[in-house]
Each structure stands twice: as C-alpha cells, then as structure tokens.
C-alpha cells in the first residue's frame, strides 16, 4: 500500500507522520450471464442489481431465448471491478432455468 506524508501546516512543512493512502474500494457490478451447452456468455454488466434484474426478467420472456432450445438458463452474478463475471470470484445472486424439451 502506498503511503503519503501529512503535515499539520503546509507552510512550515512539519511532518506529523506517515499515513496510508485510502485503500481502493472495489466497485461492485452485476452481470447477466446466459448458459448453454457450450458454456456461459456475458450478456451485459450493470452498475445496480435493479438494472440487472430488469434485463434478467426480460430475457426470461424473450421469444428467441424461449424458442432457441439451446439456452439452458440465465444468472446474475456480482463482481468487483477487479474480477471477471465468468470467473470463480463472481458470486451468483439469482439464477433461472429454461424448460428443456
């Protein structure tokens, strides 16, 4: 972690000590994934869970997804800016399975 000096008076330059710079807090995003026989694909990433749920629910009713027959399901995963939606670091928030013929 980087450290920076802080002073009580910039004019005198008296150094009171060293203080760690603020740690970078990961930004959480939500990704909607589709799942089929070949694997998973990221449909989109959204800054809020509500936005991801809107897309998630719309895709559950999408004619192409319903008629295709190869799409097995959908999921919403929570990720940080330092991880990818398709990695083990992602946490599944919701999932949905399409009926299989």
mmCIF file of the C-alpha atoms, coordinates in Angstrom:
data_MODEL
# 
_entry.id   MODEL 
# 
loop_
_atom_site.group_PDB 
_atom_site.id 
_atom_site.type_symbol 
_atom_site.label_atom_id 
_atom_site.label_alt_id 
_atom_site.label_comp_id 
_atom_site.label_asym_id 
_atom_site.label_entity_id 
_atom_site.label_seq_id 
_atom_site.pdbx_PDB_ins_code 
_atom_site.Cartn_x 
_atom_site.Cartn_y 
_atom_site.Cartn_z 
_atom_site.occupancy 
_atom_site.B_iso_or_equiv 
_atom_site.pdbx_formal_charge 
_atom_site.auth_seq_id 
_atom_site.auth_comp_id 
_atom_site.auth_asym_id 
_atom_site.auth_atom_id 
_atom_site.pdbx_PDB_model_num 
ATOM 1   C CA . UNK A 1 1   ? 0.000   0.000   0.000   1.00 0.00 ? 1   UNK A CA 1 
ATOM 2   C CA . UNK A 1 2   ? 1.304   3.448   -0.873  1.00 0.00 ? 2   UNK A CA 1 
ATOM 3   C CA . UNK A 1 3   ? 1.998   5.782   1.974   1.00 0.00 ? 3   UNK A CA 1 
ATOM 4   C CA . UNK A 1 4   ? 1.881   9.546   1.959   1.00 0.00 ? 4   UNK A CA 1 
ATOM 5   C CA . UNK A 1 5   ? 3.104   12.166  4.371   1.00 0.00 ? 5   UNK A CA 1 
ATOM 6   C CA . UNK A 1 6   ? 0.710   14.523  6.058   1.00 0.00 ? 6   UNK A CA 1 
ATOM 7   C CA . UNK A 1 7   ? 1.547   17.749  7.835   1.00 0.00 ? 7   UNK A CA 1 
ATOM 8   C CA . UNK A 1 8   ? -0.165  19.955  10.347  1.00 0.00 ? 8   UNK A CA 1 
ATOM 9   C CA . UNK A 1 9   ? 0.899   23.074  8.500   1.00 0.00 ? 9   UNK A CA 1 
ATOM 10  C CA . UNK A 1 10  ? 1.739   23.209  4.828   1.00 0.00 ? 10  UNK A CA 1 
ATOM 11  C CA . UNK A 1 11  ? 3.651   26.495  5.318   1.00 0.00 ? 11  UNK A CA 1 
ATOM 12  C CA . UNK A 1 12  ? 6.068   25.083  7.903   1.00 0.00 ? 12  UNK A CA 1 
ATOM 13  C CA . UNK A 1 13  ? 6.175   21.636  6.407   1.00 0.00 ? 13  UNK A CA 1 
ATOM 14  C CA . UNK A 1 14  ? 6.217   19.996  9.816   1.00 0.00 ? 14  UNK A CA 1 
ATOM 15  C CA . UNK A 1 15  ? 5.676   16.319  9.246   1.00 0.00 ? 15  UNK A CA 1 
ATOM 16  C CA . UNK A 1 16  ? 3.454   14.637  11.786  1.00 0.00 ? 16  UNK A CA 1 
ATOM 17  C CA . UNK A 1 17  ? 3.881   11.157  10.428  1.00 0.00 ? 17  UNK A CA 1 
ATOM 18  C CA . UNK A 1 18  ? 3.088   8.812   7.608   1.00 0.00 ? 18  UNK A CA 1 
ATOM 19  C CA . UNK A 1 19  ? -0.411  7.664   6.859   1.00 0.00 ? 19  UNK A CA 1 
ATOM 20  C CA . UNK A 1 20  ? -1.583  5.030   4.410   1.00 0.00 ? 20  UNK A CA 1 
ATOM 21  C CA . UNK A 1 21  ? -3.416  6.394   1.403   1.00 0.00 ? 21  UNK A CA 1 
ATOM 22  C CA . UNK A 1 22  ? -7.030  5.362   1.234   1.00 0.00 ? 22  UNK A CA 1 
ATOM 23  C CA . UNK A 1 23  ? -7.409  1.804   0.037   1.00 0.00 ? 23  UNK A CA 1 
ATOM 24  C CA . UNK A 1 24  ? -9.218  1.435   -3.241  1.00 0.00 ? 24  UNK A CA 1 
ATOM 25  C CA . UNK A 1 25  ? -12.678 0.056   -2.560  1.00 0.00 ? 25  UNK A CA 1 
ATOM 26  C CA . UNK A 1 26  ? -13.816 -2.332  -5.278  1.00 0.00 ? 26  UNK A CA 1 
ATOM 27  C CA . UNK A 1 27  ? -16.859 -1.186  -7.218  1.00 0.00 ? 27  UNK A CA 1 
ATOM 28  C CA . UNK A 1 28  ? -19.500 -3.871  -7.384  1.00 0.00 ? 28  UNK A CA 1 
ATOM 29  C CA . UNK A 1 29  ? -21.214 -4.530  -10.691 1.00 0.00 ? 29  UNK A CA 1 
ATOM 30  C CA . UNK A 1 30  ? -23.824 -7.066  -11.692 1.00 0.00 ? 30  UNK A CA 1 
ATOM 31  C CA . UNK A 1 31  ? -23.539 -9.149  -14.837 1.00 0.00 ? 31  UNK A CA 1 
ATOM 32  C CA . UNK A 1 32  ? -26.272 -11.122 -16.556 1.00 0.00 ? 32  UNK A CA 1 
ATOM 33  C CA . UNK A 1 33  ? -24.978 -14.411 -17.985 1.00 0.00 ? 33  UNK A CA 1 
ATOM 34  C CA . UNK A 1 34  ? -26.622 -16.839 -20.386 1.00 0.00 ? 34  UNK A CA 1 
ATOM 35  C CA . UNK A 1 35  ? -25.759 -20.534 -20.193 1.00 0.00 ? 35  UNK A CA 1 
ATOM 36  C CA . UNK A 1 36  ? -25.893 -23.115 -22.976 1.00 0.00 ? 36  UNK A CA 1 
ATOM 37  C CA . UNK A 1 37  ? -24.205 -26.379 -23.926 1.00 0.00 ? 37  UNK A CA 1 
ATOM 38  C CA . UNK A 1 38  ? -21.008 -24.526 -24.948 1.00 0.00 ? 38  UNK A CA 1 
ATOM 39  C CA . UNK A 1 39  ? -20.608 -22.564 -21.736 1.00 0.00 ? 39  UNK A CA 1 
ATOM 40  C CA . UNK A 1 40  ? -21.562 -19.140 -20.421 1.00 0.00 ? 40  UNK A CA 1 
ATOM 41  C CA . UNK A 1 41  ? -21.660 -15.740 -22.087 1.00 0.00 ? 41  UNK A CA 1 
ATOM 42  C CA . UNK A 1 42  ? -21.837 -12.303 -20.504 1.00 0.00 ? 42  UNK A CA 1 
ATOM 43  C CA . UNK A 1 43  ? -24.995 -10.625 -21.825 1.00 0.00 ? 43  UNK A CA 1 
ATOM 44  C CA . UNK A 1 44  ? -24.188 -7.336  -20.084 1.00 0.00 ? 44  UNK A CA 1 
ATOM 45  C CA . UNK A 1 45  ? -22.854 -5.653  -16.948 1.00 0.00 ? 45  UNK A CA 1 
ATOM 46  C CA . UNK A 1 46  ? -24.814 -3.133  -14.917 1.00 0.00 ? 46  UNK A CA 1 
ATOM 47  C CA . UNK A 1 47  ? -23.988 -0.765  -12.031 1.00 0.00 ? 47  UNK A CA 1 
ATOM 48  C CA . UNK A 1 48  ? -27.019 -1.796  -9.965  1.00 0.00 ? 48  UNK A CA 1 
ATOM 49  C CA . UNK A 1 49  ? -28.789 -5.022  -9.129  1.00 0.00 ? 49  UNK A CA 1 
ATOM 50  C CA . UNK A 1 50  ? -32.120 -3.448  -10.134 1.00 0.00 ? 50  UNK A CA 1 
ATOM 51  C CA . UNK A 1 51  ? -30.869 -2.768  -13.682 1.00 0.00 ? 51  UNK A CA 1 
ATOM 52  C CA . UNK A 1 52  ? -29.500 -6.301  -13.973 1.00 0.00 ? 52  UNK A CA 1 
ATOM 53  C CA . UNK A 1 53  ? -32.827 -7.729  -12.751 1.00 0.00 ? 53  UNK A CA 1 
ATOM 54  C CA . UNK A 1 54  ? -34.733 -5.780  -15.419 1.00 0.00 ? 54  UNK A CA 1 
ATOM 55  C CA . UNK A 1 55  ? -32.639 -7.385  -18.174 1.00 0.00 ? 55  UNK A CA 1 
ATOM 56  C CA . UNK A 1 56  ? -32.693 -10.780 -16.432 1.00 0.00 ? 56  UNK A CA 1 
ATOM 57  C CA . UNK A 1 57  ? -36.506 -10.769 -16.245 1.00 0.00 ? 57  UNK A CA 1 
ATOM 58  C CA . UNK A 1 58  ? -36.899 -9.511  -19.822 1.00 0.00 ? 58  UNK A CA 1 
ATOM 59  C CA . UNK A 1 59  ? -34.652 -12.305 -21.138 1.00 0.00 ? 59  UNK A CA 1 
ATOM 60  C CA . UNK A 1 60  ? -36.727 -14.920 -19.301 1.00 0.00 ? 60  UNK A CA 1 
ATOM 61  C CA . UNK A 1 61  ? -39.663 -13.884 -21.550 1.00 0.00 ? 61  UNK A CA 1 
ATOM 62  C CA . UNK A 1 62  ? -37.620 -13.265 -24.716 1.00 0.00 ? 62  UNK A CA 1 
ATOM 63  C CA . UNK A 1 63  ? -39.037 -15.172 -27.721 1.00 0.00 ? 63  UNK A CA 1 
ATOM 64  C CA . UNK A 1 64  ? -35.607 -16.048 -29.092 1.00 0.00 ? 64  UNK A CA 1 
ATOM 65  C CA . UNK A 1 65  ? -34.362 -17.429 -25.779 1.00 0.00 ? 65  UNK A CA 1 
ATOM 66  C CA . UNK A 1 66  ? -37.584 -19.443 -25.359 1.00 0.00 ? 66  UNK A CA 1 
ATOM 67  C CA . UNK A 1 67  ? -37.654 -20.764 -28.954 1.00 0.00 ? 67  UNK A CA 1 
ATOM 68  C CA . UNK A 1 68  ? -33.926 -21.410 -29.337 1.00 0.00 ? 68  UNK A CA 1 
ATOM 69  C CA . UNK A 1 69  ? -33.901 -24.532 -27.205 1.00 0.00 ? 69  UNK A CA 1 
ATOM 70  C CA . UNK A 1 70  ? -30.138 -24.443 -26.624 1.00 0.00 ? 70  UNK A CA 1 
ATOM 71  C CA . UNK A 1 71  ? -30.146 -21.714 -23.972 1.00 0.00 ? 71  UNK A CA 1 
ATOM 72  C CA . UNK A 1 72  ? -30.362 -23.574 -20.687 1.00 0.00 ? 72  UNK A CA 1 
ATOM 73  C CA . UNK A 1 73  ? -30.522 -20.716 -18.237 1.00 0.00 ? 73  UNK A CA 1 
ATOM 74  C CA . UNK A 1 74  ? -29.615 -17.269 -17.021 1.00 0.00 ? 74  UNK A CA 1 
ATOM 75  C CA . UNK A 1 75  ? -27.904 -15.931 -13.949 1.00 0.00 ? 75  UNK A CA 1 
ATOM 76  C CA . UNK A 1 76  ? -26.992 -12.655 -12.304 1.00 0.00 ? 76  UNK A CA 1 
ATOM 77  C CA . UNK A 1 77  ? -23.533 -12.561 -10.770 1.00 0.00 ? 77  UNK A CA 1 
ATOM 78  C CA . UNK A 1 78  ? -21.979 -9.909  -8.546  1.00 0.00 ? 78  UNK A CA 1 
ATOM 79  C CA . UNK A 1 79  ? -18.434 -8.949  -9.457  1.00 0.00 ? 79  UNK A CA 1 
ATOM 80  C CA . UNK A 1 80  ? -15.881 -6.366  -8.450  1.00 0.00 ? 80  UNK A CA 1 
ATOM 81  C CA . UNK A 1 81  ? -14.018 -4.218  -10.936 1.00 0.00 ? 81  UNK A CA 1 
ATOM 82  C CA . UNK A 1 82  ? -11.029 -6.484  -10.395 1.00 0.00 ? 82  UNK A CA 1 
ATOM 83  C CA . UNK A 1 83  ? -12.766 -9.721  -11.335 1.00 0.00 ? 83  UNK A CA 1 
ATOM 84  C CA . UNK A 1 84  ? -14.491 -11.023 -14.404 1.00 0.00 ? 84  UNK A CA 1 
ATOM 85  C CA . UNK A 1 85  ? -18.087 -12.214 -14.493 1.00 0.00 ? 85  UNK A CA 1 
ATOM 86  C CA . UNK A 1 86  ? -17.062 -15.657 -15.755 1.00 0.00 ? 86  UNK A CA 1 
ATOM 87  C CA . UNK A 1 87  ? -14.506 -16.388 -13.016 1.00 0.00 ? 87  UNK A CA 1 
ATOM 88  C CA . UNK A 1 88  ? -14.722 -18.132 -9.676  1.00 0.00 ? 88  UNK A CA 1 
ATOM 89  C CA . UNK A 1 89  ? -14.604 -14.755 -7.880  1.00 0.00 ? 89  UNK A CA 1 
ATOM 90  C CA . UNK A 1 90  ? -18.108 -13.928 -9.105  1.00 0.00 ? 90  UNK A CA 1 
ATOM 91  C CA . UNK A 1 91  ? -20.961 -14.578 -6.680  1.00 0.00 ? 91  UNK A CA 1 
ATOM 92  C CA . UNK A 1 92  ? -24.283 -15.816 -8.098  1.00 0.00 ? 92  UNK A CA 1 
ATOM 93  C CA . UNK A 1 93  ? -27.167 -13.619 -6.950  1.00 0.00 ? 93  UNK A CA 1 
ATOM 94  C CA . UNK A 1 94  ? -30.032 -15.199 -8.937  1.00 0.00 ? 94  UNK A CA 1 
ATOM 95  C CA . UNK A 1 95  ? -30.442 -17.981 -11.458 1.00 0.00 ? 95  UNK A CA 1 
ATOM 96  C CA . UNK A 1 96  ? -33.176 -19.187 -13.820 1.00 0.00 ? 96  UNK A CA 1 
ATOM 97  C CA . UNK A 1 97  ? -33.504 -22.373 -15.881 1.00 0.00 ? 97  UNK A CA 1 
ATOM 98  C CA . UNK A 1 98  ? -35.432 -22.593 -19.133 1.00 0.00 ? 98  UNK A CA 1 
ATOM 99  C CA . UNK A 1 99  ? -37.643 -25.680 -19.545 1.00 0.00 ? 99  UNK A CA 1 
ATOM 100 C CA . UNK A 1 100 ? -35.796 -28.280 -21.623 1.00 0.00 ? 100 UNK A CA 1 
ATOM 101 C CA . UNK A 1 101 ? -37.598 -30.248 -24.329 1.00 0.00 ? 101 UNK A CA 1 
# 
